[in-house]
Amino acid sequence: MASIFKYLLKTYLVTVLIFIVAKVVFVLCNGAGHEVAFSDMLDVLRHGLSLDLSTALYFLIVPFLVCMLSVWVKVPGWVLKGYYAIVAFAFALAFVADTSLYEFWGFKLDASCLQYLSQPEGITQSVSVGYLLVRLLALAIVTIGVYFVYNLINSKSLFHRQSFGRKVAQTALWMLFVPLMVIGIRGGLSESTTNIGQVYFSQNQFLNHAAVNPVFSFLYSASHQLGDVSQYDFMDDDGCQQLVENIFTTESLDPDTLLTTQRPNIVIILLESAGEQFANVMPHLQELKQQGICFTQCYGNSWRTDRGTVCALSGYPSFPNVSVMKMPEKSRNLPSIARTLKANGYHTSYLYGGDINFTNMRSYLISTGWEHLTGMDDFDAAERNSAKWGVRDDITFKTLLSQIKCLPPSLCREGIGEGLLGFSTLSSHEPWDVPLHRYDDEILNAFAYLDDCLFEFVNQVRATSAWQNLLIILTADHGINYQQIDRSHPQERNHIPMLWIGGAVREPRTIDVICNQSDLAATLLGQLGLPHDDFTFSRDVLSRTYTYPTAVHNYYNAQWLIDSTGHVLYDFDAQRFIVTQSPDADRMLQVSKAMLQHTMNDLKDR
């Protein structure tokens, strides 16, 4: 029996060592741009060890049970070999994915990646073939390496003939170790169980992320999906309601009049990733701001296109760990600008140069009132292949122009009435393949290209008869991490443009009130004189009822809140503030928690 215990101990220690090596590789691959000294690496390993020790116990359960069973019967050698092969592949997949995705996402591997695996073409369109081949090679090498190490220590024989009495005694001894393993997995006997936040130790978020075990991070997030929203039950319902009652108002009272008509033709353009952080390379957009209604303090709700699209078009909030667009049973019940305008005589259509089926976009658009969809498949082969993601922006802007020209009834089929057009750009997205090389930086080139396309489009529309009755709304779906601006700088990272231009605009205005992109719906409908009671979480920021201007942004298990006193970013895993730029941070935290609890409960009930 002593040899079996040694075998289990070696298996456990090897698993821990594999996790440690993975951390070192993660830091080496993603450390560029982060100040990481040798002492920091030691801190990462030291603080992350407790999570590694607990996680390793999960993967010792099967060998442990096999060893218990071997007291009574001979277990075939292929059982553990097969198990180690599965574990080796799972570990390799987690390590390679975590190390590769971090540069794009800025946080550790979690179960949200599963939402995008149903359509892998979205991954292949974001990166080069060479990039994928290198990762696949790394996956194969790591799988083989991990399996080889486990196979070296794999016990040749676990079964030994012995008397019935000794079998009973050994089984009883094995059972004594079960509670010890449970305690180890749980992380001790205290009320706090093993969690990601226990390894956070630094104000440098990269070091905290490096200390997190990616396998545990994935399993933890998978076990905390929407089916269990208890992690966001911060307070009783009455206390929650009191905190949010002045935040979410659905009535428009005496709003400023921004438009010359309550029935303009409307075009909503979501500019891919075009946060205000790129204002310096988008001079045309800054020029347009002087000609329309500019909302100077608008912030994106989320960090992904599928989430930001729902926020903008449905006036619905984002959530830390789920994409509503990927949940058809929920998204089809959402309110939307398209559905409301369609009910009031508008004809609706949406244009996207990429795969409109990606992230369940087609289902969401159709179920929320968008009648006619134009996607990549509606363009010819040359246009479809003009960019990695699909049809290049200069081409789709021309398509949008032709659709706008068809809006006035006199130029299109009789009786069409007013029209609502939606459009998502795509070229300002990795891999940033645009036909413009103004800067040495490919990312800056992508946004400069978008700016040029947008400016040319607006000038062309201005020259048409459609301009007079047209309202064009420009905003971004989200911002991105770029150079020093990342999630540790939420005010800069989440700041996005919101601009209304067109002949239907009464006069240039600057609106300095704090708001979210999700407030677009109520604010627009308020200008059109249409009720928006069903947009529970969208506020008319021009109404007298908008008495507590706020904006939120969330990503995996963290939420940022800004109001007139400042802003705070709180990590629910670490259970501490990441950013506190307000003299009233504790109150803001309670408000932020109440907002998240309130909106999450609404999603659960839909």
BAPAVEX-397940 format. One record per residue (C-alpha): x, y, z. Coordinates in pm, whole numbers, plus 32768, in hexadecimal, padded with zeros to 4 digits. Layout:
BEGIN
XYZ ...
//
This chain:
BEGIN
800080008000 812480E8803F 818680D47ED1 8026813B7E6A 803182687F50 817E82CD7EBA 80E682AC7D61 7FC383907DBD 80AA848D7E60 818784977D2A 805584C07C4C 7FDB85E07D22 812C86917D2C 815F86677BB6 800B87097B77 806B88307C54 81B9884C7BA0 810888517A4E 803189747AC8 81678A307B3D 82178A0379EF 80DE8A7B793C 80E58BBB7A0B 824E8BFF79AE 81FF8BCE783D 80CE8CAF785B 819C8DCC78EB 82AF8DA177E8 81B58DA876C9 80DC8EC77748 81CD8F927819 8223908B7706 819B91DE7768 8182917A78D6 828F91C679D5 82E8906C7A54 842490397B1F 84B18EEB7B8E 84298F2A7CEB 82D18F607C4F 82E68E0B7BAB 83348D6E7CFD 820B8E267D95 812A8DA57C7F 81958C407CC5 81818C687E3E 802A8D087E48 7F9D8C277D39 80128AEA7DE7 7EE18AC77EC9 7DFB8ABE7D9A 7EE389CA7CE9 7EE288E27E17 7D6788DE7E29 7D3A88B57CB2 7E3187957CA4 7D5C86D77D9E 7C3686DA7CAC 7D0686177BB4 7D8285267CBD 7C2184AA7CFF 7C1D83A87BE5 7D7583127C39 7D0B830F7DA6 7BCA82507D59 7C8481607C77 7D7A81197D90 7C5B80D77E82 7BB97FEE7D89 7D017F367D4B 7CF77EB27EAF 7BE17DCB7E3B 7C0E7D967CC4 7D1C7DB57BBE 7CE87EF77AFE 7D647EED7993 7E8F7FCD7951 7DE1807E7831 7CE6811D7921 7DE3820D79BA 7E9C82367871 7D5A82A077CA 7D0C838D78E7 7E64842D78D2 7E3C8459775B 7CF585147792 7D8D85E878A7 7EC2863477D6 7DED86B376B6 7D09877A779D 7E32881F784B 7EDC886C7701 7DA089037673 7D7089DD77A8 7EDA8A5277B1 7EF48AA2763E 7DA18B4B762F 7DE38C167769 7F398C8876F6 7EBC8CDD7598 7D748D8875EE 7DFA8E647702 7E908F617612 7D388F917576 7C548F7476A4 7D2B8FF377C3 7CAC8EF678C1 7CD28D867910 7C348C677856 7AC88C3378B5 79968B7D7837 79298CA3775F 7A148C227651 79248AFF761C 78228BF57598 78FF8C3B746C 796D8AD77419 78268A85736A 78A18B587248 7A1B8B2C7235 7A2D8BFB70F8 7A1E8D2C71D8 7B6A8CBF726E 7C0D8C747122 7BA28DC7709A 7C488E7D71BC 7DA38DE77196 7E868D657085 7EAB8BFC701B 80108C03709C 7F998C7571F0 7EA48B527203 7FA48A54718D 809B8AC07299 7F8C8A9A73A3 7F2489467321 808E88D77326 80B289577489 7F74889C74E8 80028758745E 815587857502 80C687DD7657 7FCF86BA7648 80E085C175F6 81CB865576F9 80CD864F7814 806084ED77BD 81C9847877B0 820E8501790C 80DA845D799F 8129831578F2 82858312798D 81F483037AEA 80CB82277A93 80CB80FC7B7B 810D7FB87AC1 802C7EEE7BA5 7F3A7F5F7CAE 7EAD7E097D06 7F457D227E0C 7EB07BDD7E8B 7E5D7BF37FFE 7D6B7B728100 7C087BEF8126 7C597C898276 7D777D5781E8 7C987DCC80CB 7B957E4C81C3 7CA17EF78295 7D3E7FA08169 7BEB801280E9 7BA180AE823D 7CF2815E8230 7CA781E180D5 7B5C826A8150 7C1183378256 7CBB83FA8141 7B73845F809B 7B21857D818C 7C8785F78174 7C6586127FF9 7B1686C5801D 7BB187BE810E 7CD587F38021 7BF1882C7EF6 7B1989157FC5 7C4D89D98031 7C3089A181A9 7B2589A482B5 7AD38B1682B3 79918BA1821F 7A4E8C1B80ED 7A818B097FED 7B888AF57EDC 7B598C167DEB 7C148CDD7CE8 7C308E127DC1 7D058D5E7EC1 7E388D7A7DE3 7E198EF17D9B 7F398FA77E3F 7FA190D17D6F 7F20921C7CE8 7FAB919E7B9C 7E8890DC7B0B 7F69901B7A21 801D8F7E7B47 7ED28F227BE9 7E5B8E847AA6 7FA48DCB7A7F 7F768D327BD8 7E1E8CA67B83 7E148B3B7B1C 7D6A8B3A79C4 7CD789DE79F4 7C318A4A7B39 7BC38B937A9B 7B148AD97984 7A6E89DA7A69 7A068AE67B5F 79628BC07A56 78B98A9179B9 781D8A3F7B08 77A78BA57B37 76E28BD979FA 75878C6F79EE 74ED8B377A82 75798BA87BCF 75668D1F7C02 75808D077D7A 76DE8D9A7D68 76378EE47D0F 753B8EDF7E2B 75E88FEA7EF4 74BE90697FBC 734C90387FFB 725D909F7EE6 71D291CA7FA3 732A925B7FE0 7386921D7E76 724D92CA7DF8 728A93FB7ED0 73E594277E3F 737A940C7CD3 722994BD7CD7 72C0960D7C72 73AA95727B71 72C894B77A80 71B195A27A15 70DB955378E5 701C969878B8 707397C277DB 7008990C7879 704F9A5677C9 718299DB770B 72529AD17644 71E59ADC74DA 730B9A7C7400 725C9A2C72B7 71919AE871B5 709C99C77192 701C98A3725C 701C97C0712C 717697CC708F 721396B36FD0 7316962070BD 7466957B7088 751A94E071B3 768A94957173 775393C7726B 78C294137233 798C92DE7281 7A6F931173B3 7A7D94897371 7AAA950B74D2 7B0496777511 7C6696017557 7C99960F73DC 7C1B977473B4 7D7597EC7349 7D7397107213 7C05975571C1 7C0A98CC7173 7ADC98BA708D 7A05983271A4 7A7599547281 7A139A44716C 78BC99A47150 788A99D472C4 78849B4A7287 77659B1D7192 76779A49725F 760A99E873BB 773499607479 7706989C75BB 785B98D77657 784097E8777D 77B896AA76E4 784B955E7755 783393FF76CB 778692FB77A0 786291D7773E 7998915B768B 7917907F756F 785790CC7431 773D8FD67477 7705907475CD 772E91DE7565 763E91AB7443 752B9137752D 7571925D7615 7554935C74FD 743092CB7437 7361923F7556 73BC93327668 740991FF773A 752E91E6782C 765C9107780B 76C28FFD7905 78118F89798B 78048E1E7920 76F98DEA7816 76A98E6876BA 75338EA17692 75528E917517 75CB8D2A7540 748F8CD37600 73708CD07502 72758C73760D 72C88DBC76B9 73258EA4759B 71E18E7074DD 71238F047602 71EE9044760D 7163919575A8 7210923C7484 7214937F73C5 71B992C0728A 708D92137325 7000935973AE 7032941C726C 6FAA92FF719C 6E6E930D726C 6E5A94807217 6E6F945D709F 6FE594477065 7083934C6F7D 71C392B97007 72FF92216F77 745891CC6FF6 75A691BF6F41 76DF91076FAC 77FF90AB6EC8 78608F7B6F93 77B38E336FE1 76658EA77068 76348D4F7105 77638D8371E4 771A8D89735D 75AB8D4B7310 758B8EA77277 748C8E457174 73A28DAD7274 73BD8EDD7353 73808FD9723B 72598F2571A6 71B28EDD72F1 71CF904A735D 712F90E9722E 7234910C711B 717E90A46FE1 728490A06ECF 73E790296F12 7511905D6E2E 76428F8F6E7F 77838F176DE5 76D48E156D0D 76158F286C59 77578FB26BC0 781A8F1F6A9F 794A8E416AD5 7A4C8F556AA6 799D90336BA3 79768F156C9C 7AEB8ED76C8B 7B5390446CA3 7BA6901F6E17 7BE28F0A6F10 7A968F3E6FC1 79D18F6C6E80 7974909E6DB3 7A5191CE6DE7 79B9930A6E7B 79E093E66D47 790A92EB6C87 77FC92C76D92 77E794406DC1 779294586C4E 768593536C7F 75FB941B6DA2 75FA95536CC8 752894A46BC0 743494316CCC 741495936D52 73CC961A6BF8 72A495316BF1 720E95B46D35 712F96D46CBC 6FE896476C30 7014970B6AEE 715696516A9E 70EF94F66B07 6FBF94166AF6 6E7B94C46B42 6E0894D46CAA 6F4A94686D51 6F2895726E5E 704A95C56F43 717494E36F59 7267946A7065 73B693EB6FEC 74B4934370CD 7620930E706E 7749926F711E 78A292BA7092 79AF91B170AD 7B03921C7025 7B7E92B5716C 7BA5915C7204 7CCD90757219 7D7C9011713A 7D5E918170CD 7D7C91326F59 7D25927D6EB5 7D9F931E6D6F 7E3A94476E23 7F9C94696EAA 7FB095C66F38 8050955C707F 8151945C70E7 804C93CA71D2 7F4F92E17128 7E47932B722E 7E5C94A171F8 7E4594667081 7D0193A670B2 7C5A94C3716E 7CDE95CA7080 7C4E94FC6F64 7AFD94E87014 7B0796607045 7B47969B6ED3 7A2E95AF6E6E 793D96566F5C 799197B66EEA 796D97626D7B 782296B86DC2 779697E36E81 77FE98D56D6D 775697FB6C67 761597DD6D31 761499566D6B 760399876BF2 74C398B96BD1 735A991C6C05 7344981C6D1D 741C98F96DFE 730799EF6E54 723598F26F15 735598196F8D 73DE97D670E8 7529971870F3 759296957249 76FF9638726F 7784957A7398 7875945E73E2 782592FF7451 79469307754A 7AAA937C7585 7BE192A2758E 7D2792767648 7E3393407599 7F8B9396761F 7F67942D777B 7DEB943A7766 7D5B92F777EF 7C62928678F3 7D2E932B7A06 7CD99476795B 7B5F94467939 7B0195B078FB 7BDF95C177C5 7BA194567760 7A25946E7769 79F495CF76E1 794A95BA758D 78BB96BC749A 774997027479 76F497F47362 75AC984C72B6 75CD98F97165 74F499337032 73F59A236FA7 72FD99C370B7 73E39A5771C3 735E9BAB7232 74B39C407285 760C9BD572FE 76089B8B7472 76ED9AFD757B 764E9A17767D 773C99ED77A2 766A9904787B 76F897B278E1 764B9692782D 7670953477A0 764694BD763B 7517940076C2 7470955376FB 7460958E7585 731294DC7561 724D95A47661 72F096ED75FF 729E96B8748F 713A964574CF 7107976D75B5 716598557496 706C97A173B7 6F5797C774B7 6F35964F74DB 6F0A95997627 702694BD769B 6FA2941D77D8 701592C77766 717F933F7758 71A5930778CB 7317935A78DD 7336946777D2 731A95D1784D 72B69708778B 73E297D977EB 733399177773 720598E57853 71BD998B79A2 71A6982C7A32 731897EF79F6 7386986C7B4B 74AC97857B97 7590976E7A66 766096307A71 770F953F7988 778193DA79C1 786B92F0790C 78A891867965 797E906478FC 79B98F117998 79588F387B06 79B790A77B1F 78EA91E47AF9 793F93527ACE 7859946E7B34 787A95E27AF3 77A697007B77 77D998707BC7 78B6981D7CF5 79B1974B7C31 79D395E07BD2 7A22948C7C6B 7A7E93387BDE 7A37920E7CBC 7AA790A67C89 79AA8FB17D18 7AA68E937D12 7BAE8F517DD3 7A9D8FFD7E9E 7B5391467E94 7B6C92897DD1 7C5392927CA6 7C1794067C6C 7B8D94FF7D69 7B76965D7CDF 7A5896DB7DB6 7A3E97647F19 78FE96997F38 797F95487EC4 78C894707FC3 777795057F66 77C694DC7DF4 781B93707E2E 76C793317EC9 762093DE7DA3 76EE93137CAC 769591CE7D5A 7525922C7D62 7525927E7BEE 75C791317B9A 74DE906C7C7C 73AC911D7BF1 740790ED7A84 747B8F867AB6 73308F2C7B58 727C8FC17A2D 73498EEB793E 73078DB77A0C 718F8DF479FD 717D8E317883 
//
